[in-house]
């Protein structure tokens, strides 16, 4: 996305999501990839991107455990 600054917060509809939840433009703590992350209680729900989360065995186990809930912890 153009002209987006890390830490910028927008509603889902503003960034092409179907819901009105708030999202923050955030960086992955492992690889630095920038992406939109849903906010929960004012903080990003995920600190790692999906690619980095699946590389780490501990995180991969959490993904498998939570797939029934359709999200990554």
PyMOL Python script that loads the backbone (N, CA, C, O; Angstrom):
from pymol import cmd

cmd.read_pdbstr("""\
ATOM      1  N   UNK A   1       0.841  -1.185   0.000  1.00  0.00           N
ATOM      2  CA  UNK A   1       0.000   0.000   0.000  1.00  0.00           C
ATOM      3  C   UNK A   1       0.880   1.239   0.000  1.00  0.00           C
ATOM      4  O   UNK A   1       1.950   1.257   0.608  1.00  0.00           O
ATOM      5  N   UNK A   2       0.435   2.232  -0.661  1.00  0.00           N
ATOM      6  CA  UNK A   2       1.176   3.476  -0.723  1.00  0.00           C
ATOM      7  C   UNK A   2       0.782   4.392   0.418  1.00  0.00           C
ATOM      8  O   UNK A   2      -0.358   4.371   0.883  1.00  0.00           O
ATOM      9  N   UNK A   3       1.730   5.193   0.863  1.00  0.00           N
ATOM     10  CA  UNK A   3       1.478   6.218   1.874  1.00  0.00           C
ATOM     11  C   UNK A   3       0.906   5.679   3.179  1.00  0.00           C
ATOM     12  O   UNK A   3       0.086   6.343   3.814  1.00  0.00           O
ATOM     13  N   UNK A   4       1.324   4.497   3.583  1.00  0.00           N
ATOM     14  CA  UNK A   4       0.896   3.944   4.863  1.00  0.00           C
ATOM     15  C   UNK A   4       2.106   3.923   5.788  1.00  0.00           C
ATOM     16  O   UNK A   4       3.188   3.484   5.399  1.00  0.00           O
ATOM     17  N   UNK A   5       1.914   4.399   7.008  1.00  0.00           N
ATOM     18  CA  UNK A   5       2.990   4.476   7.981  1.00  0.00           C
ATOM     19  C   UNK A   5       2.789   3.405   9.046  1.00  0.00           C
ATOM     20  O   UNK A   5       1.662   3.159   9.474  1.00  0.00           O
ATOM     21  N   UNK A   6       3.876   2.769   9.475  1.00  0.00           N
ATOM     22  CA  UNK A   6       3.784   1.775  10.546  1.00  0.00           C
ATOM     23  C   UNK A   6       3.121   2.436  11.752  1.00  0.00           C
ATOM     24  O   UNK A   6       3.502   3.532  12.163  1.00  0.00           O
ATOM     25  N   UNK A   7       2.129   1.757  12.307  1.00  0.00           N
ATOM     26  CA  UNK A   7       1.383   2.284  13.442  1.00  0.00           C
ATOM     27  C   UNK A   7       0.067   2.936  13.059  1.00  0.00           C
ATOM     28  O   UNK A   7      -0.749   3.253  13.925  1.00  0.00           O
ATOM     29  N   UNK A   8      -0.142   3.137  11.765  1.00  0.00           N
ATOM     30  CA  UNK A   8      -1.391   3.759  11.293  1.00  0.00           C
ATOM     31  C   UNK A   8      -2.564   2.797  11.510  1.00  0.00           C
ATOM     32  O   UNK A   8      -2.453   1.601  11.240  1.00  0.00           O
ATOM     33  N   UNK A   9      -3.675   3.326  11.994  1.00  0.00           N
ATOM     34  CA  UNK A   9      -4.861   2.525  12.288  1.00  0.00           C
ATOM     35  C   UNK A   9      -6.001   2.932  11.360  1.00  0.00           C
ATOM     36  O   UNK A   9      -6.262   4.116  11.149  1.00  0.00           O
ATOM     37  N   UNK A  10      -6.683   1.910  10.804  1.00  0.00           N
ATOM     38  CA  UNK A  10      -7.832   2.152   9.918  1.00  0.00           C
ATOM     39  C   UNK A  10      -8.903   1.118  10.199  1.00  0.00           C
ATOM     40  O   UNK A  10      -8.634   0.062  10.771  1.00  0.00           O
ATOM     41  N   UNK A  11     -10.109   1.433   9.791  1.00  0.00           N
ATOM     42  CA  UNK A  11     -11.230   0.490   9.874  1.00  0.00           C
ATOM     43  C   UNK A  11     -11.138  -0.502   8.712  1.00  0.00           C
ATOM     44  O   UNK A  11     -10.576  -0.199   7.660  1.00  0.00           O
ATOM     45  N   UNK A  12     -11.697  -1.677   8.926  1.00  0.00           N
ATOM     46  CA  UNK A  12     -11.649  -2.730   7.919  1.00  0.00           C
ATOM     47  C   UNK A  12     -12.144  -2.302   6.549  1.00  0.00           C
ATOM     48  O   UNK A  12     -11.530  -2.635   5.535  1.00  0.00           O
ATOM     49  N   UNK A  13     -13.255  -1.561   6.507  1.00  0.00           N
ATOM     50  CA  UNK A  13     -13.815  -1.141   5.217  1.00  0.00           C
ATOM     51  C   UNK A  13     -12.852  -0.238   4.444  1.00  0.00           C
ATOM     52  O   UNK A  13     -12.859  -0.234   3.213  1.00  0.00           O
ATOM     53  N   UNK A  14     -12.040   0.513   5.150  1.00  0.00           N
ATOM     54  CA  UNK A  14     -11.101   1.429   4.495  1.00  0.00           C
ATOM     55  C   UNK A  14      -9.952   0.702   3.788  1.00  0.00           C
ATOM     56  O   UNK A  14      -9.322   1.252   2.885  1.00  0.00           O
ATOM     57  N   UNK A  15      -9.689  -0.537   4.208  1.00  0.00           N
ATOM     58  CA  UNK A  15      -8.549  -1.269   3.644  1.00  0.00           C
ATOM     59  C   UNK A  15      -8.975  -2.524   2.884  1.00  0.00           C
ATOM     60  O   UNK A  15      -8.150  -3.389   2.590  1.00  0.00           O
ATOM     61  N   UNK A  16     -10.284  -2.618   2.566  1.00  0.00           N
ATOM     62  CA  UNK A  16     -10.763  -3.732   1.763  1.00  0.00           C
ATOM     63  C   UNK A  16     -11.186  -4.961   2.543  1.00  0.00           C
ATOM     64  O   UNK A  16     -11.395  -6.021   1.953  1.00  0.00           O
ATOM     65  N   UNK A  17     -11.317  -4.844   3.849  1.00  0.00           N
ATOM     66  CA  UNK A  17     -11.805  -5.963   4.665  1.00  0.00           C
ATOM     67  C   UNK A  17     -13.320  -5.853   4.752  1.00  0.00           C
ATOM     68  O   UNK A  17     -13.879  -4.774   4.557  1.00  0.00           O
ATOM     69  N   UNK A  18     -13.988  -6.966   5.043  1.00  0.00           N
ATOM     70  CA  UNK A  18     -15.450  -6.974   5.077  1.00  0.00           C
ATOM     71  C   UNK A  18     -16.032  -6.449   6.383  1.00  0.00           C
ATOM     72  O   UNK A  18     -17.211  -6.097   6.435  1.00  0.00           O
ATOM     73  N   UNK A  19     -15.220  -6.391   7.439  1.00  0.00           N
ATOM     74  CA  UNK A  19     -15.767  -5.972   8.723  1.00  0.00           C
ATOM     75  C   UNK A  19     -15.300  -4.571   9.101  1.00  0.00           C
ATOM     76  O   UNK A  19     -14.437  -3.989   8.443  1.00  0.00           O
ATOM     77  N   UNK A  20     -15.876  -4.051  10.154  1.00  0.00           N
ATOM     78  CA  UNK A  20     -15.547  -2.700  10.599  1.00  0.00           C
ATOM     79  C   UNK A  20     -14.532  -2.667  11.722  1.00  0.00           C
ATOM     80  O   UNK A  20     -14.328  -1.622  12.341  1.00  0.00           O
ATOM     81  N   UNK A  21     -13.890  -3.796  11.999  1.00  0.00           N
ATOM     82  CA  UNK A  21     -12.885  -3.843  13.056  1.00  0.00           C
ATOM     83  C   UNK A  21     -11.727  -2.910  12.733  1.00  0.00           C
ATOM     84  O   UNK A  21     -11.537  -2.512  11.584  1.00  0.00           O
ATOM     85  N   UNK A  22     -10.962  -2.568  13.752  1.00  0.00           N
ATOM     86  CA  UNK A  22      -9.792  -1.725  13.543  1.00  0.00           C
ATOM     87  C   UNK A  22      -8.577  -2.584  13.217  1.00  0.00           C
ATOM     88  O   UNK A  22      -8.399  -3.673  13.761  1.00  0.00           O
ATOM     89  N   UNK A  23      -7.740  -2.063  12.308  1.00  0.00           N
ATOM     90  CA  UNK A  23      -6.507  -2.722  11.905  1.00  0.00           C
ATOM     91  C   UNK A  23      -5.362  -1.739  12.022  1.00  0.00           C
ATOM     92  O   UNK A  23      -5.552  -0.531  11.883  1.00  0.00           O
ATOM     93  N   UNK A  24      -4.152  -2.268  12.283  1.00  0.00           N
ATOM     94  CA  UNK A  24      -2.964  -1.443  12.379  1.00  0.00           C
ATOM     95  C   UNK A  24      -1.944  -1.935  11.360  1.00  0.00           C
ATOM     96  O   UNK A  24      -1.787  -3.139  11.157  1.00  0.00           O
ATOM     97  N   UNK A  25      -1.251  -0.993  10.719  1.00  0.00           N
ATOM     98  CA  UNK A  25      -0.186  -1.333   9.782  1.00  0.00           C
ATOM     99  C   UNK A  25       1.028  -1.654  10.644  1.00  0.00           C
ATOM    100  O   UNK A  25       1.577  -0.771  11.302  1.00  0.00           O
ATOM    101  N   UNK A  26       1.448  -2.918  10.641  1.00  0.00           N
ATOM    102  CA  UNK A  26       2.455  -3.399  11.578  1.00  0.00           C
ATOM    103  C   UNK A  26       3.540  -4.182  10.853  1.00  0.00           C
ATOM    104  O   UNK A  26       3.354  -4.627   9.721  1.00  0.00           O
ATOM    105  N   UNK A  27       4.681  -4.343  11.529  1.00  0.00           N
ATOM    106  CA  UNK A  27       5.779  -5.129  10.970  1.00  0.00           C
ATOM    107  C   UNK A  27       5.938  -6.423  11.757  1.00  0.00           C
ATOM    108  O   UNK A  27       5.734  -6.454  12.971  1.00  0.00           O
ATOM    109  N   UNK A  28       6.302  -7.483  11.059  1.00  0.00           N
ATOM    110  CA  UNK A  28       6.586  -8.773  11.683  1.00  0.00           C
ATOM    111  C   UNK A  28       7.850  -8.632  12.534  1.00  0.00           C
ATOM    112  O   UNK A  28       8.830  -8.038  12.085  1.00  0.00           O
ATOM    113  N   UNK A  29       7.840  -9.172  13.756  1.00  0.00           N
ATOM    114  CA  UNK A  29       8.999  -9.043  14.637  1.00  0.00           C
ATOM    115  C   UNK A  29      10.170  -9.897  14.176  1.00  0.00           C
ATOM    116  O   UNK A  29      11.294  -9.680  14.630  1.00  0.00           O
ATOM    117  N   UNK A  30       9.941 -10.868  13.282  1.00  0.00           N
ATOM    118  CA  UNK A  30      11.025 -11.721  12.798  1.00  0.00           C
ATOM    119  C   UNK A  30      11.623 -11.249  11.474  1.00  0.00           C
ATOM    120  O   UNK A  30      12.840 -11.108  11.354  1.00  0.00           O
ATOM    121  N   UNK A  31      10.762 -11.006  10.476  1.00  0.00           N
ATOM    122  CA  UNK A  31      11.274 -10.695   9.135  1.00  0.00           C
ATOM    123  C   UNK A  31      11.104  -9.232   8.725  1.00  0.00           C
ATOM    124  O   UNK A  31      11.709  -8.789   7.749  1.00  0.00           O
ATOM    125  N   UNK A  32      10.287  -8.483   9.461  1.00  0.00           N
ATOM    126  CA  UNK A  32      10.077  -7.073   9.133  1.00  0.00           C
ATOM    127  C   UNK A  32       9.026  -6.810   8.069  1.00  0.00           C
ATOM    128  O   UNK A  32       8.831  -5.665   7.661  1.00  0.00           O
ATOM    129  N   UNK A  33       8.339  -7.868   7.608  1.00  0.00           N
ATOM    130  CA  UNK A  33       7.289  -7.697   6.601  1.00  0.00           C
ATOM    131  C   UNK A  33       6.183  -6.810   7.166  1.00  0.00           C
ATOM    132  O   UNK A  33       5.745  -6.998   8.301  1.00  0.00           O
ATOM    133  N   UNK A  34       5.739  -5.852   6.374  1.00  0.00           N
ATOM    134  CA  UNK A  34       4.656  -4.966   6.790  1.00  0.00           C
ATOM    135  C   UNK A  34       3.331  -5.500   6.265  1.00  0.00           C
ATOM    136  O   UNK A  34       3.220  -5.950   5.124  1.00  0.00           O
ATOM    137  N   UNK A  35       2.308  -5.434   7.158  1.00  0.00           N
ATOM    138  CA  UNK A  35       0.979  -5.907   6.762  1.00  0.00           C
ATOM    139  C   UNK A  35      -0.050  -5.352   7.726  1.00  0.00           C
ATOM    140  O   UNK A  35       0.299  -4.840   8.790  1.00  0.00           O
ATOM    141  N   UNK A  36      -1.340  -5.455   7.350  1.00  0.00           N
ATOM    142  CA  UNK A  36      -2.439  -5.032   8.219  1.00  0.00           C
ATOM    143  C   UNK A  36      -2.706  -6.135   9.228  1.00  0.00           C
ATOM    144  O   UNK A  36      -2.809  -7.306   8.864  1.00  0.00           O
ATOM    145  N   UNK A  37      -2.820  -5.759  10.504  1.00  0.00           N
ATOM    146  CA  UNK A  37      -3.082  -6.706  11.579  1.00  0.00           C
ATOM    147  C   UNK A  37      -4.275  -6.197  12.382  1.00  0.00           C
ATOM    148  O   UNK A  37      -4.346  -5.016  12.721  1.00  0.00           O
ATOM    149  N   UNK A  38      -5.196  -7.080  12.678  1.00  0.00           N
ATOM    150  CA  UNK A  38      -6.381  -6.714  13.453  1.00  0.00           C
ATOM    151  C   UNK A  38      -5.962  -6.322  14.880  1.00  0.00           C
ATOM    152  O   UNK A  38      -5.078  -6.938  15.474  1.00  0.00           O
ATOM    153  N   UNK A  39      -6.613  -5.295  15.404  1.00  0.00           N
ATOM    154  CA  UNK A  39      -6.335  -4.851  16.766  1.00  0.00           C
ATOM    155  C   UNK A  39      -7.252  -5.561  17.758  1.00  0.00           C
ATOM    156  O   UNK A  39      -8.416  -5.835  17.464  1.00  0.00           O
ATOM    157  N   UNK A  40      -6.711  -5.849  18.926  1.00  0.00           N
ATOM    158  CA  UNK A  40      -7.486  -6.408  20.021  1.00  0.00           C
ATOM    159  C   UNK A  40      -7.064  -5.678  21.290  1.00  0.00           C
ATOM    160  O   UNK A  40      -5.906  -5.757  21.702  1.00  0.00           O
ATOM    161  N   UNK A  41      -7.994  -4.974  21.902  1.00  0.00           N
ATOM    162  CA  UNK A  41      -7.715  -4.181  23.102  1.00  0.00           C
ATOM    163  C   UNK A  41      -6.585  -3.184  22.860  1.00  0.00           C
ATOM    164  O   UNK A  41      -5.763  -2.930  23.741  1.00  0.00           O
ATOM    165  N   UNK A  42      -6.559  -2.621  21.644  1.00  0.00           N
ATOM    166  CA  UNK A  42      -5.589  -1.596  21.301  1.00  0.00           C
ATOM    167  C   UNK A  42      -4.214  -2.089  20.906  1.00  0.00           C
ATOM    168  O   UNK A  42      -3.311  -1.281  20.689  1.00  0.00           O
ATOM    169  N   UNK A  43      -4.030  -3.409  20.807  1.00  0.00           N
ATOM    170  CA  UNK A  43      -2.732  -3.983  20.435  1.00  0.00           C
ATOM    171  C   UNK A  43      -2.903  -4.931  19.251  1.00  0.00           C
ATOM    172  O   UNK A  43      -3.973  -5.515  19.079  1.00  0.00           O
ATOM    173  N   UNK A  44      -1.852  -5.092  18.427  1.00  0.00           N
ATOM    174  CA  UNK A  44      -1.945  -6.040  17.309  1.00  0.00           C
ATOM    175  C   UNK A  44      -2.192  -7.454  17.827  1.00  0.00           C
ATOM    176  O   UNK A  44      -1.585  -7.880  18.809  1.00  0.00           O
ATOM    177  N   UNK A  45      -3.083  -8.173  17.161  1.00  0.00           N
ATOM    178  CA  UNK A  45      -3.381  -9.543  17.582  1.00  0.00           C
ATOM    179  C   UNK A  45      -2.204 -10.483  17.329  1.00  0.00           C
ATOM    180  O   UNK A  45      -2.006 -11.439  18.079  1.00  0.00           O
ATOM    181  N   UNK A  46      -1.433 -10.227  16.296  1.00  0.00           N
ATOM    182  CA  UNK A  46      -0.319 -11.096  15.930  1.00  0.00           C
ATOM    183  C   UNK A  46       0.935 -10.265  15.732  1.00  0.00           C
ATOM    184  O   UNK A  46       0.900  -9.224  15.076  1.00  0.00           O
ATOM    185  N   UNK A  47       2.042 -10.724  16.297  1.00  0.00           N
ATOM    186  CA  UNK A  47       3.318 -10.029  16.147  1.00  0.00           C
ATOM    187  C   UNK A  47       4.116 -10.562  14.965  1.00  0.00           C
ATOM    188  O   UNK A  47       4.996  -9.879  14.441  1.00  0.00           O
ATOM    189  N   UNK A  48       3.803 -11.794  14.545  1.00  0.00           N
ATOM    190  CA  UNK A  48       4.514 -12.416  13.432  1.00  0.00           C
ATOM    191  C   UNK A  48       3.586 -12.566  12.227  1.00  0.00           C
ATOM    192  O   UNK A  48       2.376 -12.737  12.374  1.00  0.00           O
ATOM    193  N   UNK A  49       4.182 -12.497  11.025  1.00  0.00           N
ATOM    194  CA  UNK A  49       3.409 -12.764   9.807  1.00  0.00           C
ATOM    195  C   UNK A  49       3.171 -14.276   9.723  1.00  0.00           C
ATOM    196  O   UNK A  49       3.814 -15.048  10.434  1.00  0.00           O
ATOM    197  N   UNK A  50       2.268 -14.684   8.875  1.00  0.00           N
ATOM    198  CA  UNK A  50       1.926 -16.103   8.753  1.00  0.00           C
ATOM    199  C   UNK A  50       3.141 -16.942   8.360  1.00  0.00           C
ATOM    200  O   UNK A  50       3.320 -18.049   8.869  1.00  0.00           O
ATOM    201  N   UNK A  51       3.971 -16.424   7.463  1.00  0.00           N
ATOM    202  CA  UNK A  51       5.133 -17.177   7.004  1.00  0.00           C
ATOM    203  C   UNK A  51       6.098 -17.454   8.151  1.00  0.00           C
ATOM    204  O   UNK A  51       6.576 -18.580   8.291  1.00  0.00           O
ATOM    205  N   UNK A  52       6.394 -16.449   8.973  1.00  0.00           N
ATOM    206  CA  UNK A  52       7.319 -16.631  10.095  1.00  0.00           C
ATOM    207  C   UNK A  52       6.700 -17.501  11.181  1.00  0.00           C
ATOM    208  O   UNK A  52       7.403 -18.285  11.817  1.00  0.00           O
ATOM    209  N   UNK A  53       5.402 -17.375  11.399  1.00  0.00           N
ATOM    210  CA  UNK A  53       4.735 -18.175  12.421  1.00  0.00           C
ATOM    211  C   UNK A  53       4.792 -19.660  12.084  1.00  0.00           C
ATOM    212  O   UNK A  53       4.909 -20.493  12.983  1.00  0.00           O
ATOM    213  N   UNK A  54       4.711 -20.001  10.803  1.00  0.00           N
ATOM    214  CA  UNK A  54       4.733 -21.414  10.421  1.00  0.00           C
ATOM    215  C   UNK A  54       6.143 -21.997  10.411  1.00  0.00           C
ATOM    216  O   UNK A  54       6.295 -23.218  10.395  1.00  0.00           O
ATOM    217  N   UNK A  55       7.174 -21.160  10.420  1.00  0.00           N
ATOM    218  CA  UNK A  55       8.562 -21.645  10.464  1.00  0.00           C
ATOM    219  C   UNK A  55       8.965 -22.092  11.866  1.00  0.00           C
ATOM    220  O   UNK A  55       9.807 -22.977  12.015  1.00  0.00           O
ATOM    221  N   UNK A  56       8.378 -21.498  12.877  1.00  0.00           N
ATOM    222  CA  UNK A  56       8.715 -21.780  14.261  1.00  0.00           C
ATOM    223  C   UNK A  56       7.839 -22.926  14.764  1.00  0.00           C
ATOM    224  O   UNK A  56       6.614 -22.802  14.753  1.00  0.00           O
ATOM    225  N   UNK A  57       8.438 -24.051  15.209  1.00  0.00           N
ATOM    226  CA  UNK A  57       7.639 -25.208  15.650  1.00  0.00           C
ATOM    227  C   UNK A  57       6.634 -24.860  16.752  1.00  0.00           C
ATOM    228  O   UNK A  57       5.514 -25.370  16.743  1.00  0.00           O
ATOM    229  N   UNK A  58       7.017 -24.006  17.691  1.00  0.00           N
ATOM    230  CA  UNK A  58       6.114 -23.639  18.778  1.00  0.00           C
ATOM    231  C   UNK A  58       4.898 -22.890  18.238  1.00  0.00           C
ATOM    232  O   UNK A  58       3.767 -23.165  18.640  1.00  0.00           O
ATOM    233  N   UNK A  59       5.133 -21.940  17.323  1.00  0.00           N
ATOM    234  CA  UNK A  59       4.030 -21.179  16.738  1.00  0.00           C
ATOM    235  C   UNK A  59       3.198 -22.052  15.818  1.00  0.00           C
ATOM    236  O   UNK A  59       1.977 -21.908  15.758  1.00  0.00           O
ATOM    237  N   UNK A  60       3.857 -22.970  15.092  1.00  0.00           N
ATOM    238  CA  UNK A  60       3.127 -23.846  14.181  1.00  0.00           C
ATOM    239  C   UNK A  60       2.123 -24.699  14.961  1.00  0.00           C
ATOM    240  O   UNK A  60       1.013 -24.935  14.484  1.00  0.00           O
ATOM    241  N   UNK A  61       2.501 -25.158  16.143  1.00  0.00           N
ATOM    242  CA  UNK A  61       1.597 -25.948  16.974  1.00  0.00           C
ATOM    243  C   UNK A  61       0.380 -25.121  17.360  1.00  0.00           C
ATOM    244  O   UNK A  61      -0.734 -25.644  17.378  1.00  0.00           O
ATOM    245  N   UNK A  62       0.565 -23.846  17.668  1.00  0.00           N
ATOM    246  CA  UNK A  62      -0.555 -22.984  18.026  1.00  0.00           C
ATOM    247  C   UNK A  62      -1.486 -22.771  16.837  1.00  0.00           C
ATOM    248  O   UNK A  62      -2.704 -22.692  17.000  1.00  0.00           O
ATOM    249  N   UNK A  63      -0.903 -22.680  15.635  1.00  0.00           N
ATOM    250  CA  UNK A  63      -1.717 -22.511  14.428  1.00  0.00           C
ATOM    251  C   UNK A  63      -2.591 -23.741  14.228  1.00  0.00           C
ATOM    252  O   UNK A  63      -3.784 -23.618  13.949  1.00  0.00           O
ATOM    253  N   UNK A  64      -2.006 -24.926  14.369  1.00  0.00           N
ATOM    254  CA  UNK A  64      -2.757 -26.165  14.191  1.00  0.00           C
ATOM    255  C   UNK A  64      -3.867 -26.266  15.230  1.00  0.00           C
ATOM    256  O   UNK A  64      -4.986 -26.657  14.898  1.00  0.00           O
ATOM    257  N   UNK A  65      -3.575 -25.920  16.479  1.00  0.00           N
ATOM    258  CA  UNK A  65      -4.554 -26.005  17.551  1.00  0.00           C
ATOM    259  C   UNK A  65      -5.714 -25.035  17.347  1.00  0.00           C
ATOM    260  O   UNK A  65      -6.843 -25.326  17.740  1.00  0.00           O
ATOM    261  N   UNK A  66      -5.443 -23.893  16.738  1.00  0.00           N
ATOM    262  CA  UNK A  66      -6.484 -22.875  16.621  1.00  0.00           C
ATOM    263  C   UNK A  66      -7.151 -22.835  15.253  1.00  0.00           C
ATOM    264  O   UNK A  66      -8.026 -21.998  15.032  1.00  0.00           O
ATOM    265  N   UNK A  67      -6.770 -23.709  14.330  1.00  0.00           N
ATOM    266  CA  UNK A  67      -7.390 -23.694  12.999  1.00  0.00           C
ATOM    267  C   UNK A  67      -8.894 -23.892  13.079  1.00  0.00           C
ATOM    268  O   UNK A  67      -9.633 -23.388  12.233  1.00  0.00           O
ATOM    269  N   UNK A  68      -9.348 -24.614  14.080  1.00  0.00           N
ATOM    270  CA  UNK A  68     -10.787 -24.826  14.246  1.00  0.00           C
ATOM    271  C   UNK A  68     -11.491 -23.498  14.498  1.00  0.00           C
ATOM    272  O   UNK A  68     -12.674 -23.347  14.190  1.00  0.00           O
ATOM    273  N   UNK A  69     -10.762 -22.539  15.060  1.00  0.00           N
ATOM    274  CA  UNK A  69     -11.326 -21.221  15.357  1.00  0.00           C
ATOM    275  C   UNK A  69     -11.052 -20.224  14.216  1.00  0.00           C
ATOM    276  O   UNK A  69     -11.444 -19.060  14.305  1.00  0.00           O
ATOM    277  N   UNK A  70     -10.384 -20.678  13.152  1.00  0.00           N
ATOM    278  CA  UNK A  70     -10.106 -19.883  11.954  1.00  0.00           C
ATOM    279  C   UNK A  70      -9.249 -18.647  12.203  1.00  0.00           C
ATOM    280  O   UNK A  70      -9.496 -17.595  11.613  1.00  0.00           O
ATOM    281  N   UNK A  71      -8.254 -18.763  13.064  1.00  0.00           N
ATOM    282  CA  UNK A  71      -7.306 -17.669  13.237  1.00  0.00           C
ATOM    283  C   UNK A  71      -5.983 -18.189  13.784  1.00  0.00           C
ATOM    284  O   UNK A  71      -5.890 -19.314  14.274  1.00  0.00           O
ATOM    285  N   UNK A  72      -4.977 -17.353  13.688  1.00  0.00           N
ATOM    286  CA  UNK A  72      -3.633 -17.701  14.169  1.00  0.00           C
ATOM    287  C   UNK A  72      -3.376 -16.876  15.419  1.00  0.00           C
ATOM    288  O   UNK A  72      -3.613 -15.668  15.437  1.00  0.00           O
ATOM    289  N   UNK A  73      -2.898 -17.525  16.449  1.00  0.00           N
ATOM    290  CA  UNK A  73      -2.539 -16.810  17.682  1.00  0.00           C
ATOM    291  C   UNK A  73      -1.170 -16.201  17.530  1.00  0.00           C
ATOM    292  O   UNK A  73      -0.676 -15.554  18.454  1.00  0.00           O
TER     293      UNK A  73
END
""", "prot")
cmd.dss("prot")
cmd.show_as("cartoon", "prot")
cmd.util.cbc("prot")
cmd.orient("prot")
